[in-house]
Amino acid sequence: MATTVESQTLSVRIERPWRAVYDFTSEPANFVAWAKGLGESLRQVGDRWIVQTPAGRMDVHFTPKNSFGILDHHLSAPDGTEIHVPRRVIANGGGSEVMLTVFRLPTMSDAAFAADADAVQRDLQALKALMES
């Protein structure tokens, strides 16, 4: 049985219909417009996506489009480390709520975990500003 780890779910309210937010954020190519925490150089190579992160190059696998607002992605590091990033868009009245859960990796210090959560919150605020402009 896998051990549970510390996690933090961050969210942002966006004054746009959930489907519009979902449609935009479900396109991997749109990540560079708002998700700087993932890395600066997300690019498609064949049917794969690759990103250069501070920890090195990683493959990124995105959840296929769906009608449930699920936008998870998985990062695969060259050393075999797998990082699952759950993300959801749900309706909130006429707007939407975007939620992303950050898991603390076993090797993360308190400061690194806090910095990761801060980076995600900045990304969510960037998405809000972009979607509401």
Backbone bond lengths (Angstrom), bond angles and torsions (degrees), N, CA, C in turn:
res aa  C-N    CA-C-N  psi(-1)  N-CA   C-N-CA  omega(-1)  CA-C   N-CA-C  phi
1 M - - - 1.445 - - 1.537 108.06 -
2 A 1.311 116.12 134.27 1.459 121.34 179.57 1.520 110.80 -72.97
3 T 1.310 115.46 145.71 1.453 121.83 178.00 1.525 109.55 -80.96
4 T 1.306 116.56 138.41 1.465 119.68 175.40 1.521 109.01 -74.59
5 V 1.320 115.75 153.36 1.456 121.63 -179.70 1.522 109.24 -126.84
6 E 1.316 114.54 163.32 1.461 119.73 176.89 1.521 109.04 -63.30
7 S 1.326 116.20 143.24 1.460 121.10 178.98 1.517 109.77 -144.40
8 Q 1.309 114.18 163.15 1.465 120.44 176.10 1.518 107.70 -144.83
9 T 1.332 117.23 127.09 1.454 121.42 176.64 1.524 108.42 -100.77
10 L 1.312 114.44 123.66 1.467 122.45 -178.45 1.523 107.57 -110.15
11 S 1.334 115.89 149.54 1.461 117.90 -179.51 1.518 110.59 -146.37
12 V 1.336 113.42 162.80 1.455 120.85 175.49 1.520 107.86 -144.39
13 R 1.325 116.19 140.18 1.464 122.51 176.10 1.525 107.11 -92.77
14 I 1.328 115.94 131.64 1.465 120.87 -179.02 1.521 108.61 -124.12
15 E 1.315 116.16 130.22 1.463 121.75 -178.77 1.526 110.57 -83.79
16 R 1.315 115.09 60.75 1.458 123.70 173.90 1.521 107.22 -146.94
17 P 1.341 118.14 148.52 1.466 119.64 179.35 1.533 110.95 -55.79
18 W 1.317 115.69 144.02 1.459 120.63 -175.87 1.518 111.93 -57.36
19 R 1.324 117.42 -36.00 1.465 119.82 -177.54 1.524 110.82 -66.50
20 A 1.334 117.88 -38.25 1.469 120.87 178.16 1.531 110.41 -64.67
21 V 1.321 116.36 -42.21 1.463 120.75 178.63 1.530 109.46 -66.34
22 Y 1.323 116.60 -44.74 1.460 120.45 178.80 1.528 111.22 -60.60
23 D 1.326 116.54 -48.53 1.470 119.34 -178.32 1.520 111.62 -58.28
24 F 1.328 117.72 -40.84 1.461 120.66 179.67 1.530 111.23 -69.08
25 T 1.320 116.28 -47.90 1.465 119.26 -174.70 1.522 113.52 -77.70
26 S 1.318 117.79 -13.54 1.470 119.45 177.86 1.527 112.25 -80.60
27 E 1.321 117.58 -8.80 1.474 121.78 177.17 1.526 108.45 -89.77
28 P 1.337 118.70 110.31 1.460 120.35 -179.11 1.531 113.75 -53.44
29 A 1.311 117.87 -35.19 1.469 120.62 -178.83 1.525 111.70 -62.79
30 N 1.335 118.52 -22.15 1.465 121.68 -179.91 1.532 113.16 -80.74
31 F 1.332 117.94 -11.07 1.460 121.07 -178.93 1.525 112.25 -55.48
32 V 1.326 117.42 -40.42 1.469 120.15 -175.75 1.521 112.15 -63.77
33 A 1.331 118.04 -18.93 1.471 121.06 179.89 1.519 112.44 -77.03
34 W 1.345 118.34 -17.78 1.458 119.55 -174.98 1.525 114.94 -144.62
35 A 1.306 119.33 -23.71 1.472 122.03 -172.74 1.522 111.83 -103.01
36 K 1.318 116.72 67.08 1.473 121.00 -179.17 1.524 111.61 -66.07
37 G 1.332 117.62 -25.17 1.460 121.13 179.34 1.518 112.95 -64.02
38 L 1.313 117.91 -24.71 1.464 121.40 178.61 1.512 110.62 -73.34
39 G 1.309 117.73 -34.97 1.460 122.14 -177.23 1.514 108.92 144.54
40 E 1.294 116.33 165.89 1.461 120.70 -174.92 1.528 113.49 -94.10
41 S 1.307 118.68 -15.14 1.463 119.07 -168.80 1.527 113.86 -126.01
42 L 1.304 117.07 48.71 1.464 120.69 177.13 1.519 108.93 -66.00
43 R 1.320 116.21 124.45 1.464 119.16 179.30 1.523 109.90 -144.52
44 Q 1.325 113.55 152.92 1.453 120.10 -179.92 1.515 109.07 -94.74
45 V 1.325 115.15 133.06 1.458 122.23 176.03 1.524 105.64 -128.22
46 G 1.344 115.92 103.47 1.458 119.67 -174.37 1.515 109.57 64.90
47 D 1.330 117.19 -124.82 1.467 120.45 179.62 1.534 111.56 -99.66
48 R 1.333 116.64 11.92 1.464 121.61 -179.60 1.523 110.31 -111.95
49 W 1.316 115.21 156.66 1.463 122.43 172.44 1.520 107.06 -114.86
50 I 1.330 115.87 139.09 1.464 121.95 -178.43 1.524 107.93 -129.18
51 V 1.333 116.19 139.92 1.458 121.19 177.97 1.527 108.87 -132.18
52 Q 1.317 115.15 142.67 1.460 121.10 173.16 1.518 107.38 -95.12
53 T 1.316 117.36 116.83 1.460 122.51 -178.96 1.526 109.14 -112.58
54 P 1.326 117.25 168.82 1.465 119.03 174.84 1.532 112.10 -58.09
55 A 1.340 116.77 -25.25 1.463 121.30 179.53 1.525 112.50 -89.00
56 G 1.328 117.65 1.33 1.467 121.20 -178.88 1.518 112.03 116.03
57 R 1.325 115.42 -178.58 1.457 121.42 -179.28 1.523 110.46 -73.54
58 M 1.331 115.35 136.96 1.467 120.65 178.39 1.517 110.22 -136.48
59 D 1.327 114.87 146.78 1.460 120.88 169.89 1.521 107.63 -81.36
60 V 1.332 115.99 143.26 1.467 121.26 178.14 1.522 107.60 -121.42
61 H 1.310 115.71 129.02 1.462 122.18 178.67 1.528 107.41 -116.22
62 F 1.320 116.18 123.95 1.463 121.55 -176.93 1.525 110.40 -103.21
63 T 1.340 115.78 143.61 1.457 121.44 174.74 1.525 108.86 -63.30
64 P 1.335 117.98 135.47 1.471 119.25 177.04 1.528 111.16 -60.05
65 K 1.323 115.93 153.87 1.468 120.39 177.56 1.519 109.57 -56.09
66 N 1.332 114.81 144.20 1.458 120.00 -177.07 1.526 108.85 -152.14
67 S 1.309 117.06 173.30 1.464 121.04 -177.91 1.523 112.48 -97.54
68 F 1.343 117.36 11.50 1.458 121.30 -175.25 1.532 114.07 -106.73
69 G 1.342 117.89 -2.83 1.451 120.70 -178.95 1.520 114.07 79.61
70 I 1.324 116.69 15.44 1.470 121.42 -179.71 1.521 109.09 -85.38
71 L 1.337 115.59 126.16 1.466 122.23 -176.38 1.526 111.84 -130.71
72 D 1.307 117.85 35.83 1.459 120.60 -177.99 1.522 111.05 -61.67
73 H 1.334 115.12 153.42 1.462 119.63 167.45 1.523 108.52 -141.09
74 H 1.327 114.93 157.73 1.454 122.89 -178.92 1.513 107.98 -124.37
75 L 1.315 115.68 136.23 1.458 121.68 175.52 1.522 107.75 -107.02
76 S 1.328 116.06 135.28 1.460 121.52 177.52 1.516 108.48 -119.66
77 A 1.330 116.11 114.70 1.456 121.35 179.79 1.523 109.86 -85.73
78 P 1.319 117.12 156.02 1.467 120.34 178.93 1.534 113.65 -57.71
79 D 1.340 117.49 -27.80 1.476 120.09 -179.92 1.528 112.49 -81.00
80 G 1.344 116.82 2.84 1.463 120.79 178.56 1.519 114.08 95.65
81 T 1.330 118.15 -6.08 1.459 121.18 177.90 1.527 109.88 -64.32
82 E 1.317 116.23 132.02 1.460 122.73 177.21 1.528 108.54 -113.23
83 I 1.325 116.21 130.61 1.457 121.05 179.15 1.524 107.82 -121.57
84 H 1.332 115.84 119.54 1.464 121.95 178.87 1.522 108.47 -96.96
85 V 1.332 116.57 129.22 1.463 121.65 -179.84 1.528 108.59 -121.78
86 P 1.348 117.91 99.28 1.459 120.97 177.62 1.532 110.63 -76.81
87 R 1.320 114.96 133.03 1.476 120.35 178.50 1.523 107.40 -141.71
88 R 1.329 116.45 139.86 1.463 122.21 -179.07 1.517 110.36 -135.57
89 V 1.325 115.45 149.11 1.461 122.65 168.40 1.526 105.62 -120.89
90 I 1.319 115.76 125.88 1.463 119.72 178.75 1.521 108.85 -128.68
91 A 1.331 115.24 156.50 1.467 120.43 176.65 1.519 109.39 -70.23
92 N 1.328 114.63 141.70 1.462 122.15 174.13 1.522 104.94 -137.60
93 G 1.324 115.97 89.82 1.465 120.45 -172.45 1.516 108.08 61.75
94 G 1.335 117.64 -129.81 1.458 121.53 177.38 1.518 112.47 -85.49
95 G 1.341 117.01 -2.83 1.459 121.85 179.56 1.514 110.65 -108.95
96 S 1.326 114.57 -152.27 1.460 118.68 -178.20 1.516 110.76 -147.97
97 E 1.296 114.16 165.19 1.455 123.52 175.32 1.529 106.04 -126.62
98 V 1.326 116.42 129.44 1.466 121.19 176.38 1.520 106.79 -111.07
99 M 1.335 115.97 127.33 1.460 121.67 -178.07 1.525 109.53 -124.14
100 L 1.325 115.78 138.91 1.457 121.72 177.37 1.517 108.03 -137.78
101 T 1.326 116.72 132.20 1.460 121.44 179.18 1.521 109.36 -102.44
102 V 1.336 114.82 129.36 1.464 122.75 176.79 1.520 107.19 -103.65
103 F 1.339 116.20 128.01 1.460 121.36 176.16 1.522 109.05 -103.73
104 R 1.306 115.49 140.04 1.462 120.32 177.11 1.524 108.86 -80.19
105 L 1.326 115.77 119.89 1.456 120.53 177.39 1.530 109.22 -71.50
106 P 1.326 117.56 151.67 1.467 120.25 -176.32 1.537 114.07 -56.32
107 T 1.313 117.32 -29.69 1.472 120.50 -176.75 1.524 113.00 -92.30
108 M 1.340 118.58 1.36 1.470 121.59 -175.47 1.518 112.30 -79.58
109 S 1.323 114.90 133.50 1.465 120.61 171.58 1.527 108.29 -76.66
110 D 1.329 115.43 168.83 1.462 120.19 175.28 1.525 110.13 -57.65
111 A 1.335 115.97 -43.70 1.467 120.68 -178.27 1.525 111.24 -64.90
112 A 1.319 117.71 -40.17 1.466 121.06 -179.85 1.526 110.95 -67.27
113 F 1.323 117.54 -39.80 1.459 121.01 178.29 1.527 110.33 -65.05
114 A 1.328 116.53 -43.86 1.465 120.65 177.44 1.523 110.84 -62.86
115 A 1.320 117.43 -40.68 1.475 121.04 179.01 1.522 110.87 -65.33
116 D 1.330 117.43 -38.28 1.462 121.19 177.88 1.526 110.04 -63.28
117 A 1.328 116.97 -45.64 1.467 120.96 178.68 1.527 110.75 -63.52
118 D 1.325 117.07 -40.30 1.472 120.53 177.65 1.526 111.12 -62.19
119 A 1.330 116.88 -41.82 1.472 121.12 179.43 1.527 110.50 -63.16
120 V 1.327 117.00 -41.40 1.467 120.86 178.27 1.529 110.11 -64.21
121 Q 1.325 116.99 -42.96 1.470 119.35 -179.83 1.531 110.50 -63.13
122 R 1.337 117.82 -40.11 1.478 120.78 175.88 1.524 110.44 -61.73
123 D 1.334 116.48 -41.81 1.466 119.99 178.73 1.521 111.25 -62.94
124 L 1.327 117.07 -42.83 1.463 119.97 179.12 1.527 110.80 -64.42
125 Q 1.321 118.14 -38.70 1.456 120.86 177.23 1.522 110.69 -67.05
126 A 1.336 117.57 -36.19 1.468 121.18 176.01 1.525 110.36 -64.59
127 L 1.333 116.79 -40.36 1.465 120.60 177.45 1.525 110.02 -62.74
128 K 1.322 116.69 -44.67 1.472 120.61 177.73 1.517 111.27 -57.30
129 A 1.316 116.86 -49.19 1.476 121.02 -179.17 1.521 110.25 -61.09
130 L 1.297 116.82 -42.54 1.476 120.83 -179.35 1.526 111.11 -65.42
131 M 1.336 116.89 -46.44 1.466 120.94 -176.18 1.536 112.18 -71.19
132 E 1.327 117.72 -28.40 1.461 120.31 -177.63 1.519 113.15 -92.93
133 S 1.329 117.73 -3.59 1.471 119.70 -178.69 1.519 111.52 -84.98
